[in-house]
Amino acid sequence: MSMLDIHAQALDRISAAHHEFLLRYKASAEIVYGIVEGKEDPMFYRGLIERSLPDGWDVELISAGCKDNVLKAAQAFDWTRFSSKRICFFVDRDLSDLIQDIPLTAENLYVTDNYSIENDAVNFGAFKRILEEALNISGLRPEESDTIEGRFAAALASFRKAMTPIMVQILIWRSEGKRPCLNDIRPKDFFMFQNGTIQLRATFASTQSRLQIAADSVCLPTASEADLAKAQVRFDEKQGTERLIRGKYLLWFMVEMALDIHRSIASIVARFTSPPKVRISLGIGNVMVILAPRVRCPKSLNDFLNHNYIQYIRERSLLWAPAEPST
């Protein structure tokens, strides 16, 4: 066995993310550490975390690649050597509430409230900021903002409703141990936007047609009507339509809805005669960069940060405080 093979096996045992942490770790530095799932997750988490840290403190975030790798990294730590409040782990809830998955419980493990951290970004507050600050639809009067908010809310509700059967089918596949590539299921195949509204394309108006193309996209069979009905009940019990639509699908909706509002603004807000020149080009490829600074920190995450990083910083400041001079 070559030294490269030995090194690869060692990395596999301790986890690549844990190894990366050891390379970056500085015991005396004013840094807290986090291990997240995907390569884009640091864009969301870094800003939210930095806002909670005192001046002089920084956060180092390491992408593990997937949830299993984050959990594997957590298991690799020797917590007699490191503070568990200084090193935290962040994972998406996904469909774990509905699947016999690895229990997601630890004081320094944050699990998103909804399907993923992206779900918390898809709301009208963030959407309006994108319209104003990226697409230059600025100076909206209250009644104009209300009109756009109404269209956004109606379109989002329609999108979630139409995507629910697909998420139910994904739940069945996952419950059976199958791991379809969810990026291969593309909402853009199903929907079209016009004048601030969303519609299903005629070809995919029926639930069965959407399920079939989703199944074909990942080379898996559709479930029976009976199994779909049972899974739908479980999905509904967890408020799945509101909470468990995949975050990346919702991001796609957000981008396309914003672009359609910009394109159609003259027919939605009378005082616009044409779409204003955009300040920042918006697309699914850069939406994370644009959206991340405009997302509010969920209460659950704020509480988690206070319980871990902020408490660690307080305890360390007391421990390292200079001794008072004797009198």
C-alpha positions in Angstrom: 0.0 0.0 0.0 1.4 3.4 -1.0 1.7 6.4 1.4 -1.1 8.1 -0.6 -3.4 5.1 0.1 -2.5 5.2 3.8 -3.1 8.9 3.9 -6.5 8.5 2.1 -7.6 5.8 4.6 -6.5 7.9 7.5 -8.5 10.9 6.2 -11.6 8.6 5.7 -11.3 7.5 9.3 -11.1 10.9 10.9 -13.2 12.7 8.2 -11.9 15.2 5.7 -13.7 18.0 7.4 -12.2 17.2 10.8 -8.8 17.1 9.2 -9.4 20.5 7.6 -10.4 21.8 11.0 -7.1 20.6 12.5 -5.2 22.4 9.8 -7.0 25.7 10.4 -7.4 25.5 14.2 -5.7 28.2 16.3 -6.2 27.6 20.0 -5.4 31.2 21.2 -7.0 33.1 18.3 -10.3 34.9 18.7 -12.0 32.6 16.3 -15.0 30.3 16.6 -15.4 27.3 14.2 -18.3 25.8 12.3 -18.7 22.8 10.0 -21.5 23.1 7.4 -22.9 20.9 4.6 -22.5 22.5 1.2 -20.0 24.7 -0.5 -22.5 27.6 -0.6 -23.7 27.3 3.0 -20.9 29.5 4.4 -22.4 32.4 2.3 -25.6 32.2 4.4 -24.1 31.3 7.8 -21.1 33.5 7.9 -23.0 36.8 7.8 -25.6 35.6 10.3 -22.9 34.4 12.7 -20.7 37.5 12.3 -23.5 39.8 13.2 -23.7 38.1 16.6 -20.0 38.1 17.4 -18.3 40.9 19.4 -15.7 43.1 17.7 -12.4 41.3 17.1 -13.9 37.9 16.8 -14.2 35.9 13.5 -15.7 32.6 12.4 -14.1 29.9 10.3 -16.6 27.7 8.4 -15.6 24.4 6.7 -17.8 22.7 4.1 -18.1 19.0 4.7 -20.0 18.2 1.5 -23.1 16.7 2.9 -25.0 16.1 6.1 -23.5 12.7 6.7 -20.0 14.2 6.5 -20.9 16.9 9.0 -22.2 14.3 11.5 -19.1 12.1 10.8 -16.9 15.1 11.6 -18.7 15.7 14.9 -18.1 12.2 15.9 -14.4 12.5 15.2 -13.7 15.2 17.8 -12.1 14.5 21.1 -14.2 16.8 23.3 -11.7 16.6 26.1 -9.3 18.7 23.9 -11.8 21.2 22.4 -14.6 23.3 23.7 -17.9 22.0 22.3 -19.3 25.6 22.5 -16.5 26.9 20.3 -16.9 24.3 17.5 -20.5 23.9 16.1 -22.1 22.0 13.4 -24.9 23.1 11.0 -27.2 20.8 9.0 -30.4 21.0 7.1 -33.5 19.3 8.5 -34.4 17.9 5.0 -37.0 15.2 5.6 -35.4 13.8 8.7 -38.6 14.3 10.8 -40.3 11.8 8.5 -37.5 9.3 8.0 -35.8 7.0 10.4 -32.6 9.0 10.1 -29.7 9.5 12.5 -31.0 11.3 15.5 -30.0 15.0 15.2 -29.4 16.0 18.8 -26.4 17.7 20.3 -26.1 21.0 22.1 -23.6 22.2 19.4 -25.5 20.9 16.4 -27.9 23.3 14.7 -30.7 21.8 12.7 -32.7 24.2 10.5 -36.4 24.8 11.4 -37.5 23.9 7.9 -36.1 21.8 5.0 -32.9 23.9 4.7 -31.4 27.2 5.7 -32.5 28.6 2.2 -36.1 28.2 3.3 -35.7 31.0 5.8 -34.5 33.3 3.0 -37.7 32.9 0.9 -40.0 35.6 2.2 -41.3 38.9 1.0 -38.9 41.0 3.1 -35.9 39.5 1.4 -37.7 39.5 -2.0 -38.5 43.2 -1.8 -34.9 44.0 -1.0 -33.8 42.1 -4.1 -36.3 44.1 -6.2 -35.1 47.4 -4.8 -31.3 46.8 -4.4 -30.5 44.4 -7.2 -33.2 45.0 -9.8 -33.7 48.8 -9.2 -37.4 48.7 -8.5 -37.0 51.3 -5.8 -39.2 53.9 -4.1 -42.2 51.7 -3.9 -45.2 53.3 -2.3 -47.1 51.4 0.3 -50.0 50.4 -2.0 -47.5 49.4 -4.7 -45.6 47.3 -2.3 -48.8 45.7 -1.1 -49.8 44.8 -4.7 -46.4 43.1 -5.3 -46.6 41.3 -1.9 -50.0 40.0 -2.8 -48.7 38.5 -6.1 -45.6 37.1 -4.4 -47.7 35.4 -1.7 -50.2 34.0 -4.2 -47.4 32.7 -6.5 -45.4 31.2 -3.6 -48.5 29.4 -2.3 -49.3 28.0 -5.8 -45.6 26.9 -6.2 -45.5 25.1 -2.9 -48.9 23.4 -3.6 -47.8 22.2 -7.0 -44.4 20.9 -5.7 -45.9 19.1 -2.7 -46.7 15.8 -4.6 -43.1 15.7 -5.8 -41.7 16.2 -2.3 -44.1 13.4 -1.1 -42.6 11.2 -3.8 -39.1 12.1 -2.7 -40.1 11.2 0.8 -41.1 7.7 -0.4 -37.8 7.2 -2.2 -35.8 8.4 0.7 -37.8 6.2 3.1 -36.9 3.2 0.8 -33.2 4.1 1.1 -32.9 5.5 -2.4 -30.9 8.7 -2.8 -32.0 10.5 -6.0 -30.1 13.5 -7.2 -32.7 16.2 -6.5 -30.9 18.7 -8.7 -32.1 16.6 -11.6 -35.7 17.5 -10.8 -36.1 20.9 -12.3 -39.0 23.2 -11.4 -38.3 25.2 -14.6 -39.7 22.3 -16.5 -43.1 22.7 -14.8 -43.8 26.4 -14.4 -44.0 29.6 -16.4 -44.3 33.2 -15.1 -46.3 36.1 -16.6 -47.2 39.5 -15.2 -46.3 38.6 -11.6 -48.2 35.3 -11.6 -47.1 31.7 -11.9 -48.8 28.9 -13.9 -48.2 25.3 -14.5 -47.3 24.5 -18.1 -50.2 22.8 -19.8 -48.2 19.6 -20.2 -47.7 19.4 -16.4 -51.1 20.5 -15.1 -51.9 17.1 -13.7 -50.1 15.7 -10.6 -49.3 12.5 -12.4 -47.5 14.2 -15.2 -45.3 16.1 -12.8 -44.6 12.9 -10.8 -43.7 11.0 -14.0 -41.2 13.5 -15.3 -39.7 13.8 -11.8 -39.3 10.0 -11.7 -37.9 9.9 -15.2 -35.4 12.6 -14.3 -33.8 10.5 -11.5 -34.4 7.1 -13.1 -36.7 5.8 -10.4 -40.3 4.5 -10.5 -43.3 6.5 -9.2 -45.1 5.1 -6.1 -48.6 3.7 -6.2 -51.6 6.0 -5.5 -52.1 4.2 -2.1 -48.5 4.8 -1.0 -48.6 8.4 -2.2 -51.8 9.0 -0.2 -50.2 7.5 3.0 -47.0 9.5 2.6 -49.1 12.7 2.0 -50.8 12.3 5.4 -47.4 12.0 7.1 -46.1 15.0 5.1 -49.2 17.1 6.0 -48.8 16.2 9.7 -45.4 18.1 9.7 -46.9 21.1 7.7 -44.8 19.9 4.8 -46.2 22.3 2.2 -45.2 25.2 4.3 -42.0 23.8 5.8 -40.5 21.0 3.8 -40.4 22.0 0.1 -36.7 21.8 -0.8 -35.0 25.1 -0.3 -33.2 25.1 -3.6 -36.5 24.8 -5.4 -37.8 27.8 -3.5 -34.7 29.8 -4.4 -35.4 29.0 -8.0 -38.9 30.3 -7.5 -37.6 33.5 -5.8 -35.2 34.3 -8.7 -37.8 33.7 -11.4 -40.5 35.6 -9.6 -38.2 38.6 -9.1 -37.1 38.6 -12.8 -40.8 38.4 -13.9 -41.8 41.3 -11.6 -39.0 43.3 -13.1 -39.9 42.3 -16.6 -43.6 43.0 -16.1 -43.3 46.0 -13.7 -45.1 48.4 -16.2 -48.2 46.2 -16.1 -48.1 45.8 -12.3 -47.2 49.4 -11.1 -48.7 52.0 -13.3 -46.1 54.7 -12.8 -43.4 52.5 -14.4 -43.3 52.7 -18.2 -40.6 50.1 -18.6 -38.3 47.9 -16.5 -35.6 50.0 -14.9 -31.9 49.2 -15.6 -30.8 46.5 -13.1 -28.0 47.3 -10.6 -26.9 43.7 -10.3 -27.7 40.9 -12.7 -29.7 38.2 -10.9 -29.7 34.5 -11.7 -29.8 31.1 -9.9 -26.0 31.1 -10.2 -25.5 34.2 -8.0 -28.7 34.4 -5.9 -26.9 33.1 -2.8 -24.3 35.9 -3.0 -27.1 38.5 -3.4 -29.5 37.1 -0.9 -27.3 36.1 2.0 -26.6 39.6 3.3 -30.3 40.4 3.1 -31.5 37.5 5.2 -32.6 37.9 8.8 -31.3 35.4 11.4 -34.0 32.9 12.4 -34.7 33.0 16.2 -33.7 29.4 16.6 -30.3 30.1 15.1 -29.8 33.3 17.2 -30.6 31.3 20.3 -28.2 28.6 19.3 -25.4 31.1 18.6 -26.0 32.7 22.0 -25.9 29.3 23.8 -22.7 28.2 22.1 -20.4 30.8 20.5 -21.4 33.8 22.7 -21.3 31.8 25.9 -17.8 30.5 24.9 -16.6 34.0 24.3 -17.9 35.2 27.6 -16.4 32.4 29.5 -13.0 32.8 27.8 -13.0 36.5 28.4 -13.4 35.9 32.1 -10.8 33.1 32.1 -8.2 35.2 30.2 -9.0 38.5 31.9 -5.9 40.1 33.5 -5.7 39.8 37.2 -6.5 42.9 39.2 -3.5 44.5 40.9 -3.1 43.7 44.5 -3.5 46.6 47.0 
